[in-house]
């Protein structure tokens, strides 16, 4: 049986291998933890959803990665609107769990995004 951290690492590895070809993705992944810590998870997800211009695709892919992980952990659905509605109804403990899970997965994703890019 894999540990939770191994499952996070595996998910991040799969996502990094798939998404580092997207322009701006690696840079967006590197900045994600600071954005979450500074603005909160909900605001950061809304920012990624509203992103337009040169990094629109990278933001969309990262949003999909984060919501995909939270859905795998059965915290919120993978759909942005449904996830936000769940967050609006959630208590502080559930919001903290979602934030902690996201940051834990992003630690792996940041490392793997660099490793995969350097290997290509």
Backbone as XML, in Angstrom:
<?xml version="1.0"?>
<chain id="A" units="angstrom">
  <residue number="1" name="UNK">
    <atom name="N" x="0.844" y="-1.181" z="0.000"/>
    <atom name="CA" x="0.000" y="0.000" z="0.000"/>
    <atom name="C" x="0.889" y="1.245" z="0.000"/>
  </residue>
  <residue number="2" name="UNK">
    <atom name="N" x="0.592" y="2.170" z="-0.879"/>
    <atom name="CA" x="1.347" y="3.418" z="-0.946"/>
    <atom name="C" x="0.912" y="4.370" z="0.153"/>
  </residue>
  <residue number="3" name="UNK">
    <atom name="N" x="1.875" y="5.162" z="0.624"/>
    <atom name="CA" x="1.541" y="6.198" z="1.591"/>
    <atom name="C" x="0.866" y="7.354" z="0.858"/>
  </residue>
  <residue number="4" name="UNK">
    <atom name="N" x="0.236" y="8.230" z="1.601"/>
    <atom name="CA" x="-0.398" y="9.407" z="1.013"/>
    <atom name="C" x="0.645" y="10.253" z="0.280"/>
  </residue>
  <residue number="5" name="UNK">
    <atom name="N" x="1.819" y="10.389" z="0.851"/>
    <atom name="CA" x="2.850" y="11.182" z="0.205"/>
    <atom name="C" x="3.310" y="10.534" z="-1.107"/>
  </residue>
  <residue number="6" name="UNK">
    <atom name="N" x="3.354" y="9.222" z="-1.152"/>
    <atom name="CA" x="3.684" y="8.531" z="-2.403"/>
    <atom name="C" x="2.603" y="8.758" z="-3.455"/>
  </residue>
  <residue number="7" name="UNK">
    <atom name="N" x="1.352" y="8.775" z="-3.036"/>
    <atom name="CA" x="0.258" y="9.033" z="-3.984"/>
    <atom name="C" x="0.327" y="10.466" z="-4.496"/>
  </residue>
  <residue number="8" name="UNK">
    <atom name="N" x="0.666" y="11.407" z="-3.610"/>
    <atom name="CA" x="0.855" y="12.795" z="-4.053"/>
    <atom name="C" x="1.972" y="12.874" z="-5.085"/>
  </residue>
  <residue number="9" name="UNK">
    <atom name="N" x="3.077" y="12.216" z="-4.774"/>
    <atom name="CA" x="4.230" y="12.236" z="-5.676"/>
    <atom name="C" x="3.873" y="11.616" z="-7.026"/>
  </residue>
  <residue number="10" name="UNK">
    <atom name="N" x="3.165" y="10.510" z="-7.024"/>
    <atom name="CA" x="2.791" y="9.863" z="-8.275"/>
    <atom name="C" x="1.884" y="10.764" z="-9.108"/>
  </residue>
  <residue number="11" name="UNK">
    <atom name="N" x="0.899" y="11.379" z="-8.459"/>
    <atom name="CA" x="-0.004" y="12.286" z="-9.162"/>
    <atom name="C" x="0.785" y="13.451" z="-9.755"/>
  </residue>
  <residue number="12" name="UNK">
    <atom name="N" x="1.662" y="14.039" z="-8.959"/>
    <atom name="CA" x="2.466" y="15.173" z="-9.429"/>
    <atom name="C" x="3.382" y="14.761" z="-10.577"/>
  </residue>
  <residue number="13" name="UNK">
    <atom name="N" x="3.963" y="13.585" z="-10.495"/>
    <atom name="CA" x="4.836" y="13.085" z="-11.551"/>
    <atom name="C" x="4.066" y="12.952" z="-12.873"/>
  </residue>
  <residue number="14" name="UNK">
    <atom name="N" x="2.881" y="12.366" z="-12.794"/>
    <atom name="CA" x="2.062" y="12.201" z="-13.995"/>
    <atom name="C" x="1.687" y="13.548" z="-14.593"/>
  </residue>
  <residue number="15" name="UNK">
    <atom name="N" x="1.293" y="14.475" z="-13.742"/>
    <atom name="CA" x="0.888" y="15.803" z="-14.219"/>
    <atom name="C" x="2.083" y="16.571" z="-14.785"/>
  </residue>
  <residue number="16" name="UNK">
    <atom name="N" x="3.223" y="16.480" z="-14.137"/>
    <atom name="CA" x="4.423" y="17.177" z="-14.628"/>
    <atom name="C" x="4.833" y="16.629" z="-15.990"/>
  </residue>
  <residue number="17" name="UNK">
    <atom name="N" x="4.803" y="15.332" z="-16.150"/>
    <atom name="CA" x="5.166" y="14.729" z="-17.436"/>
    <atom name="C" x="4.219" y="15.151" z="-18.554"/>
  </residue>
  <residue number="18" name="UNK">
    <atom name="N" x="2.985" y="15.339" z="-18.210"/>
    <atom name="CA" x="1.983" y="15.710" z="-19.208"/>
    <atom name="C" x="2.010" y="17.209" z="-19.509"/>
  </residue>
  <residue number="19" name="UNK">
    <atom name="N" x="2.285" y="18.038" z="-18.504"/>
    <atom name="CA" x="2.003" y="19.467" z="-18.648"/>
    <atom name="C" x="3.206" y="20.388" z="-18.792"/>
  </residue>
  <residue number="20" name="UNK">
    <atom name="N" x="4.405" y="19.915" z="-18.593"/>
    <atom name="CA" x="5.543" y="20.838" z="-18.689"/>
    <atom name="C" x="5.778" y="21.330" z="-20.108"/>
  </residue>
  <residue number="21" name="UNK">
    <atom name="N" x="5.128" y="20.738" z="-21.089"/>
    <atom name="CA" x="5.227" y="21.235" z="-22.454"/>
    <atom name="C" x="4.396" y="22.509" z="-22.660"/>
  </residue>
  <residue number="22" name="UNK">
    <atom name="N" x="3.504" y="22.826" z="-21.736"/>
    <atom name="CA" x="2.671" y="24.023" z="-21.822"/>
    <atom name="C" x="3.524" y="25.231" z="-21.428"/>
  </residue>
  <residue number="23" name="UNK">
    <atom name="N" x="3.583" y="26.220" z="-22.325"/>
    <atom name="CA" x="4.371" y="27.427" z="-22.046"/>
    <atom name="C" x="3.905" y="28.104" z="-20.764"/>
  </residue>
  <residue number="24" name="UNK">
    <atom name="N" x="4.841" y="28.413" z="-19.892"/>
    <atom name="CA" x="4.551" y="29.126" z="-18.655"/>
    <atom name="C" x="4.111" y="28.247" z="-17.496"/>
  </residue>
  <residue number="25" name="UNK">
    <atom name="N" x="3.881" y="26.975" z="-17.755"/>
    <atom name="CA" x="3.375" y="26.080" z="-16.708"/>
    <atom name="C" x="4.360" y="25.951" z="-15.550"/>
  </residue>
  <residue number="26" name="UNK">
    <atom name="N" x="5.606" y="25.677" z="-15.877"/>
    <atom name="CA" x="6.608" y="25.466" z="-14.833"/>
    <atom name="C" x="6.725" y="26.704" z="-13.933"/>
  </residue>
  <residue number="27" name="UNK">
    <atom name="N" x="6.748" y="27.863" z="-14.521"/>
    <atom name="CA" x="6.845" y="29.098" z="-13.743"/>
    <atom name="C" x="5.605" y="29.307" z="-12.879"/>
  </residue>
  <residue number="28" name="UNK">
    <atom name="N" x="4.436" y="28.977" z="-13.431"/>
    <atom name="CA" x="3.206" y="29.137" z="-12.666"/>
    <atom name="C" x="3.170" y="28.167" z="-11.484"/>
  </residue>
  <residue number="29" name="UNK">
    <atom name="N" x="3.642" y="26.947" z="-11.694"/>
    <atom name="CA" x="3.699" y="25.956" z="-10.617"/>
    <atom name="C" x="4.636" y="26.446" z="-9.515"/>
  </residue>
  <residue number="30" name="UNK">
    <atom name="N" x="5.765" y="27.017" z="-9.898"/>
    <atom name="CA" x="6.739" y="27.482" z="-8.902"/>
    <atom name="C" x="6.160" y="28.598" z="-8.025"/>
  </residue>
  <residue number="31" name="UNK">
    <atom name="N" x="5.314" y="29.447" z="-8.590"/>
    <atom name="CA" x="4.741" y="30.557" z="-7.835"/>
    <atom name="C" x="3.465" y="30.229" z="-7.093"/>
  </residue>
  <residue number="32" name="UNK">
    <atom name="N" x="2.895" y="29.076" z="-7.363"/>
    <atom name="CA" x="1.589" y="28.730" z="-6.789"/>
    <atom name="C" x="1.562" y="28.699" z="-5.263"/>
  </residue>
  <residue number="33" name="UNK">
    <atom name="N" x="2.544" y="28.067" z="-4.587"/>
    <atom name="CA" x="2.471" y="28.042" z="-3.118"/>
    <atom name="C" x="2.465" y="29.446" z="-2.487"/>
  </residue>
  <residue number="34" name="UNK">
    <atom name="N" x="3.280" y="30.336" z="-2.996"/>
    <atom name="CA" x="3.315" y="31.699" z="-2.452"/>
    <atom name="C" x="1.991" y="32.416" z="-2.698"/>
  </residue>
  <residue number="35" name="UNK">
    <atom name="N" x="1.415" y="32.198" z="-3.860"/>
    <atom name="CA" x="0.122" y="32.807" z="-4.169"/>
    <atom name="C" x="-0.959" y="32.293" z="-3.219"/>
  </residue>
  <residue number="36" name="UNK">
    <atom name="N" x="-0.950" y="31.001" z="-2.957"/>
    <atom name="CA" x="-1.930" y="30.417" z="-2.039"/>
    <atom name="C" x="-1.723" y="30.941" z="-0.620"/>
  </residue>
  <residue number="37" name="UNK">
    <atom name="N" x="-0.480" y="30.964" z="-0.178"/>
    <atom name="CA" x="-0.193" y="31.437" z="1.184"/>
    <atom name="C" x="-0.548" y="32.919" z="1.353"/>
  </residue>
  <residue number="38" name="UNK">
    <atom name="N" x="-0.350" y="33.695" z="0.322"/>
    <atom name="CA" x="-0.624" y="35.128" z="0.404"/>
    <atom name="C" x="-2.077" y="35.500" z="0.225"/>
  </residue>
  <residue number="39" name="UNK">
    <atom name="N" x="-2.788" y="34.754" z="-0.612"/>
    <atom name="CA" x="-4.153" y="35.143" z="-0.966"/>
    <atom name="C" x="-5.224" y="34.147" z="-0.562"/>
  </residue>
  <residue number="40" name="UNK">
    <atom name="N" x="-4.817" y="32.933" z="-0.222"/>
    <atom name="CA" x="-5.778" y="31.894" z="0.108"/>
    <atom name="C" x="-6.052" y="31.016" z="-1.097"/>
  </residue>
  <residue number="41" name="UNK">
    <atom name="N" x="-6.508" y="29.814" z="-0.837"/>
    <atom name="CA" x="-6.741" y="28.842" z="-1.891"/>
    <atom name="C" x="-7.867" y="29.271" z="-2.824"/>
  </residue>
  <residue number="42" name="UNK">
    <atom name="N" x="-8.984" y="29.717" z="-2.285"/>
    <atom name="CA" x="-10.120" y="30.078" z="-3.136"/>
    <atom name="C" x="-9.774" y="31.232" z="-4.069"/>
  </residue>
  <residue number="43" name="UNK">
    <atom name="N" x="-9.130" y="32.248" z="-3.550"/>
    <atom name="CA" x="-8.752" y="33.397" z="-4.383"/>
    <atom name="C" x="-7.756" y="32.990" z="-5.461"/>
  </residue>
  <residue number="44" name="UNK">
    <atom name="N" x="-6.848" y="32.102" z="-5.124"/>
    <atom name="CA" x="-5.860" y="31.640" z="-6.100"/>
    <atom name="C" x="-6.530" y="30.828" z="-7.200"/>
  </residue>
  <residue number="45" name="UNK">
    <atom name="N" x="-7.433" y="29.955" z="-6.841"/>
    <atom name="CA" x="-8.154" y="29.188" z="-7.855"/>
    <atom name="C" x="-8.968" y="30.105" z="-8.764"/>
  </residue>
  <residue number="46" name="UNK">
    <atom name="N" x="-9.598" y="31.119" z="-8.187"/>
    <atom name="CA" x="-10.359" y="32.086" z="-8.989"/>
    <atom name="C" x="-9.420" y="32.861" z="-9.928"/>
  </residue>
  <residue number="47" name="UNK">
    <atom name="N" x="-8.255" y="33.205" z="-9.443"/>
    <atom name="CA" x="-7.260" y="33.894" z="-10.278"/>
    <atom name="C" x="-6.866" y="33.021" z="-11.468"/>
  </residue>
  <residue number="48" name="UNK">
    <atom name="N" x="-6.577" y="31.751" z="-11.228"/>
    <atom name="CA" x="-6.215" y="30.855" z="-12.328"/>
    <atom name="C" x="-7.363" y="30.727" z="-13.325"/>
  </residue>
  <residue number="49" name="UNK">
    <atom name="N" x="-8.573" y="30.652" z="-12.822"/>
    <atom name="CA" x="-9.753" y="30.519" z="-13.697"/>
    <atom name="C" x="-9.955" y="31.764" z="-14.564"/>
  </residue>
  <residue number="50" name="UNK">
    <atom name="N" x="-9.647" y="32.941" z="-14.036"/>
    <atom name="CA" x="-9.900" y="34.193" z="-14.749"/>
    <atom name="C" x="-8.730" y="34.636" z="-15.627"/>
  </residue>
  <residue number="51" name="UNK">
    <atom name="N" x="-7.637" y="33.929" z="-15.553"/>
    <atom name="CA" x="-6.407" y="34.298" z="-16.261"/>
    <atom name="C" x="-6.642" y="34.339" z="-17.773"/>
  </residue>
  <residue number="52" name="UNK">
    <atom name="N" x="-6.160" y="35.384" z="-18.410"/>
    <atom name="CA" x="-6.216" y="35.496" z="-19.867"/>
    <atom name="C" x="-4.843" y="35.918" z="-20.369"/>
  </residue>
  <residue number="53" name="UNK">
    <atom name="N" x="-4.656" y="35.871" z="-21.655"/>
    <atom name="CA" x="-3.391" y="36.318" z="-22.225"/>
    <atom name="C" x="-2.379" y="35.202" z="-22.348"/>
  </residue>
  <residue number="54" name="UNK">
    <atom name="N" x="-1.117" y="35.572" z="-22.186"/>
    <atom name="CA" x="-0.023" y="34.653" z="-22.492"/>
    <atom name="C" x="0.019" y="33.414" z="-21.607"/>
  </residue>
  <residue number="55" name="UNK">
    <atom name="N" x="-0.421" y="33.502" z="-20.380"/>
    <atom name="CA" x="-0.364" y="32.345" z="-19.474"/>
    <atom name="C" x="-1.726" y="31.701" z="-19.232"/>
  </residue>
  <residue number="56" name="UNK">
    <atom name="N" x="-2.674" y="32.001" z="-20.088"/>
    <atom name="CA" x="-4.022" y="31.470" z="-19.895"/>
    <atom name="C" x="-4.032" y="29.944" z="-19.881"/>
  </residue>
  <residue number="57" name="UNK">
    <atom name="N" x="-3.335" y="29.322" z="-20.817"/>
    <atom name="CA" x="-3.322" y="27.848" z="-20.892"/>
    <atom name="C" x="-2.629" y="27.241" z="-19.677"/>
  </residue>
  <residue number="58" name="UNK">
    <atom name="N" x="-1.507" y="27.826" z="-19.266"/>
    <atom name="CA" x="-0.780" y="27.319" z="-18.097"/>
    <atom name="C" x="-1.640" y="27.417" z="-16.843"/>
  </residue>
  <residue number="59" name="UNK">
    <atom name="N" x="-2.346" y="28.523" z="-16.680"/>
    <atom name="CA" x="-3.217" y="28.703" z="-15.510"/>
    <atom name="C" x="-4.356" y="27.690" z="-15.526"/>
  </residue>
  <residue number="60" name="UNK">
    <atom name="N" x="-4.922" y="27.458" z="-16.693"/>
    <atom name="CA" x="-6.017" y="26.506" z="-16.821"/>
    <atom name="C" x="-5.557" y="25.089" z="-16.482"/>
  </residue>
  <residue number="61" name="UNK">
    <atom name="N" x="-4.374" y="24.730" z="-16.945"/>
    <atom name="CA" x="-3.836" y="23.391" z="-16.687"/>
    <atom name="C" x="-3.509" y="23.228" z="-15.204"/>
  </residue>
  <residue number="62" name="UNK">
    <atom name="N" x="-2.923" y="24.242" z="-14.591"/>
    <atom name="CA" x="-2.616" y="24.160" z="-13.160"/>
    <atom name="C" x="-3.892" y="24.089" z="-12.332"/>
  </residue>
  <residue number="63" name="UNK">
    <atom name="N" x="-4.903" y="24.843" z="-12.705"/>
    <atom name="CA" x="-6.198" y="24.758" z="-12.021"/>
    <atom name="C" x="-6.748" y="23.343" z="-12.104"/>
  </residue>
  <residue number="64" name="UNK">
    <atom name="N" x="-6.664" y="22.747" z="-13.278"/>
    <atom name="CA" x="-7.102" y="21.370" z="-13.469"/>
    <atom name="C" x="-6.293" y="20.406" z="-12.586"/>
  </residue>
  <residue number="65" name="UNK">
    <atom name="N" x="-4.990" y="20.637" z="-12.480"/>
    <atom name="CA" x="-4.138" y="19.789" z="-11.637"/>
    <atom name="C" x="-4.544" y="19.862" z="-10.174"/>
  </residue>
  <residue number="66" name="UNK">
    <atom name="N" x="-4.746" y="21.074" z="-9.682"/>
    <atom name="CA" x="-5.095" y="21.253" z="-8.265"/>
    <atom name="C" x="-6.466" y="20.655" z="-7.978"/>
  </residue>
  <residue number="67" name="UNK">
    <atom name="N" x="-7.451" y="21.000" z="-8.793"/>
    <atom name="CA" x="-8.799" y="20.469" z="-8.555"/>
    <atom name="C" x="-8.849" y="18.954" z="-8.754"/>
  </residue>
  <residue number="68" name="UNK">
    <atom name="N" x="-8.054" y="18.460" z="-9.673"/>
    <atom name="CA" x="-7.983" y="17.013" z="-9.869"/>
    <atom name="C" x="-7.472" y="16.302" z="-8.628"/>
  </residue>
  <residue number="69" name="UNK">
    <atom name="N" x="-6.448" y="16.887" z="-8.005"/>
    <atom name="CA" x="-5.918" y="16.277" z="-6.779"/>
    <atom name="C" x="-6.936" y="16.363" z="-5.646"/>
  </residue>
  <residue number="70" name="UNK">
    <atom name="N" x="-7.576" y="17.504" z="-5.490"/>
    <atom name="CA" x="-8.563" y="17.652" z="-4.419"/>
    <atom name="C" x="-9.750" y="16.709" z="-4.635"/>
  </residue>
  <residue number="71" name="UNK">
    <atom name="N" x="-10.106" y="16.465" z="-5.881"/>
    <atom name="CA" x="-11.182" y="15.510" z="-6.172"/>
    <atom name="C" x="-10.731" y="14.087" z="-5.848"/>
  </residue>
  <residue number="72" name="UNK">
    <atom name="N" x="-9.485" y="13.761" z="-6.174"/>
    <atom name="CA" x="-8.949" y="12.435" z="-5.834"/>
    <atom name="C" x="-8.975" y="12.200" z="-4.330"/>
  </residue>
  <residue number="73" name="UNK">
    <atom name="N" x="-8.737" y="13.239" z="-3.571"/>
    <atom name="CA" x="-8.754" y="13.152" z="-2.110"/>
    <atom name="C" x="-10.171" y="13.290" z="-1.550"/>
  </residue>
  <residue number="74" name="UNK">
    <atom name="N" x="-11.152" y="13.453" z="-2.432"/>
    <atom name="CA" x="-12.567" y="13.571" z="-2.081"/>
    <atom name="C" x="-12.846" y="14.760" z="-1.173"/>
  </residue>
  <residue number="75" name="UNK">
    <atom name="N" x="-12.172" y="15.854" z="-1.468"/>
    <atom name="CA" x="-12.379" y="17.086" z="-0.699"/>
    <atom name="C" x="-13.407" y="17.962" z="-1.396"/>
  </residue>
  <residue number="76" name="UNK">
    <atom name="N" x="-13.250" y="18.142" z="-2.696"/>
    <atom name="CA" x="-14.210" y="18.887" z="-3.519"/>
    <atom name="C" x="-14.254" y="18.245" z="-4.901"/>
  </residue>
  <residue number="77" name="UNK">
    <atom name="N" x="-15.305" y="18.520" z="-5.685"/>
    <atom name="CA" x="-15.350" y="18.004" z="-7.059"/>
    <atom name="C" x="-14.268" y="18.654" z="-7.933"/>
  </residue>
  <residue number="78" name="UNK">
    <atom name="N" x="-13.945" y="18.028" z="-9.033"/>
    <atom name="CA" x="-12.923" y="18.550" z="-9.939"/>
    <atom name="C" x="-13.418" y="19.741" z="-10.758"/>
  </residue>
  <residue number="79" name="UNK">
    <atom name="N" x="-14.718" y="19.937" z="-10.843"/>
    <atom name="CA" x="-15.295" y="21.064" z="-11.566"/>
    <atom name="C" x="-15.127" y="22.352" z="-10.762"/>
  </residue>
  <residue number="80" name="UNK">
    <atom name="N" x="-14.644" y="23.417" z="-11.410"/>
    <atom name="CA" x="-14.367" y="24.678" z="-10.706"/>
    <atom name="C" x="-15.598" y="25.227" z="-9.984"/>
  </residue>
  <residue number="81" name="UNK">
    <atom name="N" x="-16.708" y="25.374" z="-10.690"/>
    <atom name="CA" x="-17.905" y="25.967" z="-10.079"/>
    <atom name="C" x="-18.412" y="25.127" z="-8.910"/>
  </residue>
  <residue number="82" name="UNK">
    <atom name="N" x="-18.446" y="23.823" z="-9.095"/>
    <atom name="CA" x="-18.899" y="22.943" z="-8.007"/>
    <atom name="C" x="-17.946" y="22.993" z="-6.820"/>
  </residue>
  <residue number="83" name="UNK">
    <atom name="N" x="-16.642" y="23.041" z="-7.094"/>
    <atom name="CA" x="-15.653" y="23.118" z="-6.016"/>
    <atom name="C" x="-15.813" y="24.416" z="-5.235"/>
  </residue>
  <residue number="84" name="UNK">
    <atom name="N" x="-15.979" y="25.520" z="-5.945"/>
    <atom name="CA" x="-16.136" y="26.802" z="-5.256"/>
    <atom name="C" x="-17.404" y="26.804" z="-4.395"/>
  </residue>
  <residue number="85" name="UNK">
    <atom name="N" x="-18.484" y="26.245" z="-4.905"/>
    <atom name="CA" x="-19.711" y="26.160" z="-4.104"/>
    <atom name="C" x="-19.493" y="25.332" z="-2.853"/>
  </residue>
  <residue number="86" name="UNK">
    <atom name="N" x="-18.729" y="24.255" z="-2.966"/>
    <atom name="CA" x="-18.393" y="23.447" z="-1.790"/>
    <atom name="C" x="-17.557" y="24.252" z="-0.795"/>
  </residue>
  <residue number="87" name="UNK">
    <atom name="N" x="-16.606" y="25.004" z="-1.298"/>
    <atom name="CA" x="-15.759" y="25.830" z="-0.419"/>
    <atom name="C" x="-16.583" y="26.883" z="0.310"/>
  </residue>
  <residue number="88" name="UNK">
    <atom name="N" x="-17.571" y="27.473" z="-0.384"/>
    <atom name="CA" x="-18.402" y="28.496" z="0.248"/>
    <atom name="C" x="-19.176" y="27.935" z="1.436"/>
  </residue>
  <residue number="89" name="UNK">
    <atom name="N" x="-19.533" y="26.666" z="1.360"/>
    <atom name="CA" x="-20.294" y="26.023" z="2.437"/>
    <atom name="C" x="-19.406" y="25.364" z="3.490"/>
  </residue>
  <residue number="90" name="UNK">
    <atom name="N" x="-18.117" y="25.270" z="3.191"/>
    <atom name="CA" x="-17.202" y="24.503" z="4.051"/>
    <atom name="C" x="-16.860" y="25.237" z="5.334"/>
  </residue>
  <residue number="91" name="UNK">
    <atom name="N" x="-16.551" y="24.464" z="6.368"/>
    <atom name="CA" x="-16.056" y="25.052" z="7.603"/>
    <atom name="C" x="-14.541" y="25.280" z="7.476"/>
  </residue>
  <residue number="92" name="UNK">
    <atom name="N" x="-13.981" y="25.949" z="8.463"/>
    <atom name="CA" x="-12.563" y="26.309" z="8.420"/>
    <atom name="C" x="-11.659" y="25.074" z="8.344"/>
  </residue>
  <residue number="93" name="UNK">
    <atom name="N" x="-12.040" y="24.013" z="9.013"/>
    <atom name="CA" x="-11.226" y="22.797" z="9.014"/>
    <atom name="C" x="-11.132" y="22.193" z="7.605"/>
  </residue>
  <residue number="94" name="UNK">
    <atom name="N" x="-12.237" y="22.172" z="6.904"/>
    <atom name="CA" x="-12.231" y="21.620" z="5.542"/>
    <atom name="C" x="-11.430" y="22.496" z="4.586"/>
  </residue>
  <residue number="95" name="UNK">
    <atom name="N" x="-11.555" y="23.809" z="4.735"/>
    <atom name="CA" x="-10.756" y="24.723" z="3.907"/>
    <atom name="C" x="-9.270" y="24.543" z="4.183"/>
  </residue>
  <residue number="96" name="UNK">
    <atom name="N" x="-8.910" y="24.369" z="5.437"/>
    <atom name="CA" x="-7.513" y="24.163" z="5.797"/>
    <atom name="C" x="-7.008" y="22.838" z="5.240"/>
  </residue>
  <residue number="97" name="UNK">
    <atom name="N" x="-7.831" y="21.815" z="5.290"/>
    <atom name="CA" x="-7.440" y="20.515" z="4.734"/>
    <atom name="C" x="-7.182" y="20.633" z="3.231"/>
  </residue>
  <residue number="98" name="UNK">
    <atom name="N" x="-8.064" y="21.341" z="2.534"/>
    <atom name="CA" x="-7.891" y="21.539" z="1.093"/>
    <atom name="C" x="-6.617" y="22.315" z="0.800"/>
  </residue>
  <residue number="99" name="UNK">
    <atom name="N" x="-6.355" y="23.334" z="1.579"/>
    <atom name="CA" x="-5.142" y="24.137" z="1.398"/>
    <atom name="C" x="-3.902" y="23.298" z="1.677"/>
  </residue>
  <residue number="100" name="UNK">
    <atom name="N" x="-3.915" y="22.568" z="2.771"/>
    <atom name="CA" x="-2.766" y="21.718" z="3.122"/>
    <atom name="C" x="-2.508" y="20.660" z="2.059"/>
  </residue>
  <residue number="101" name="UNK">
    <atom name="N" x="-3.554" y="20.018" z="1.567"/>
    <atom name="CA" x="-3.405" y="19.005" z="0.525"/>
    <atom name="C" x="-2.839" y="19.611" z="-0.754"/>
  </residue>
  <residue number="102" name="UNK">
    <atom name="N" x="-3.340" y="20.782" z="-1.102"/>
    <atom name="CA" x="-2.844" y="21.450" z="-2.307"/>
    <atom name="C" x="-1.368" y="21.787" z="-2.175"/>
  </residue>
  <residue number="103" name="UNK">
    <atom name="N" x="-0.975" y="22.360" z="-1.053"/>
    <atom name="CA" x="0.431" y="22.723" z="-0.854"/>
    <atom name="C" x="1.328" y="21.495" z="-0.819"/>
  </residue>
  <residue number="104" name="UNK">
    <atom name="N" x="0.856" y="20.415" z="-0.233"/>
    <atom name="CA" x="1.653" y="19.189" z="-0.176"/>
    <atom name="C" x="1.860" y="18.610" z="-1.576"/>
  </residue>
  <residue number="105" name="UNK">
    <atom name="N" x="0.822" y="18.625" z="-2.392"/>
    <atom name="CA" x="0.952" y="18.129" z="-3.764"/>
    <atom name="C" x="1.851" y="19.055" z="-4.573"/>
  </residue>
  <residue number="106" name="UNK">
    <atom name="N" x="1.713" y="20.363" z="-4.361"/>
    <atom name="CA" x="2.525" y="21.323" z="-5.112"/>
    <atom name="C" x="4.013" y="21.212" z="-4.787"/>
  </residue>
  <residue number="107" name="UNK">
    <atom name="N" x="4.356" y="20.786" z="-3.585"/>
    <atom name="CA" x="5.776" y="20.575" z="-3.268"/>
    <atom name="C" x="6.381" y="19.554" z="-4.229"/>
  </residue>
  <residue number="108" name="UNK">
    <atom name="N" x="5.646" y="18.492" z="-4.482"/>
    <atom name="CA" x="6.116" y="17.490" z="-5.425"/>
    <atom name="C" x="6.074" y="18.004" z="-6.859"/>
  </residue>
  <residue number="109" name="UNK">
    <atom name="N" x="4.989" y="18.661" z="-7.212"/>
    <atom name="CA" x="4.831" y="19.137" z="-8.581"/>
    <atom name="C" x="5.926" y="20.129" z="-8.958"/>
  </residue>
  <residue number="110" name="UNK">
    <atom name="N" x="6.297" y="20.998" z="-8.036"/>
    <atom name="CA" x="7.382" y="21.954" z="-8.297"/>
    <atom name="C" x="8.682" y="21.225" z="-8.604"/>
  </residue>
  <residue number="111" name="UNK">
    <atom name="N" x="8.997" y="20.225" z="-7.829"/>
    <atom name="CA" x="10.239" y="19.483" z="-8.047"/>
    <atom name="C" x="10.201" y="18.708" z="-9.366"/>
  </residue>
  <residue number="112" name="UNK">
    <atom name="N" x="9.103" y="18.061" z="-9.621"/>
    <atom name="CA" x="9.010" y="17.245" z="-10.826"/>
    <atom name="C" x="8.932" y="18.088" z="-12.090"/>
  </residue>
  <residue number="113" name="UNK">
    <atom name="N" x="8.282" y="19.236" z="-12.028"/>
    <atom name="CA" x="8.211" y="20.099" z="-13.213"/>
    <atom name="C" x="9.614" y="20.517" z="-13.640"/>
  </residue>
  <residue number="114" name="UNK">
    <atom name="N" x="10.464" y="20.831" z="-12.700"/>
    <atom name="CA" x="11.865" y="21.145" z="-13.025"/>
    <atom name="C" x="12.607" y="19.936" z="-13.542"/>
  </residue>
  <residue number="115" name="UNK">
    <atom name="N" x="12.435" y="18.797" z="-12.894"/>
    <atom name="CA" x="13.163" y="17.583" z="-13.278"/>
    <atom name="C" x="12.755" y="17.125" z="-14.683"/>
  </residue>
  <residue number="116" name="UNK">
    <atom name="N" x="11.492" y="17.168" z="-14.982"/>
    <atom name="CA" x="11.013" y="16.721" z="-16.288"/>
    <atom name="C" x="11.486" y="17.671" z="-17.370"/>
  </residue>
  <residue number="117" name="UNK">
    <atom name="N" x="11.423" y="18.964" z="-17.098"/>
    <atom name="CA" x="11.857" y="19.947" z="-18.089"/>
    <atom name="C" x="13.326" y="19.779" z="-18.395"/>
  </residue>
  <residue number="118" name="UNK">
    <atom name="N" x="14.143" y="19.592" z="-17.379"/>
    <atom name="CA" x="15.586" y="19.437" z="-17.567"/>
    <atom name="C" x="15.938" y="18.142" z="-18.293"/>
  </residue>
  <residue number="119" name="UNK">
    <atom name="N" x="15.068" y="17.139" z="-18.194"/>
    <atom name="CA" x="15.332" y="15.854" z="-18.829"/>
    <atom name="C" x="14.954" y="15.836" z="-20.315"/>
  </residue>
  <residue number="120" name="UNK">
    <atom name="N" x="14.188" y="16.823" z="-20.731"/>
    <atom name="CA" x="13.731" y="16.853" z="-22.153"/>
    <atom name="C" x="14.736" y="17.506" z="-23.042"/>
  </residue>
</chain>
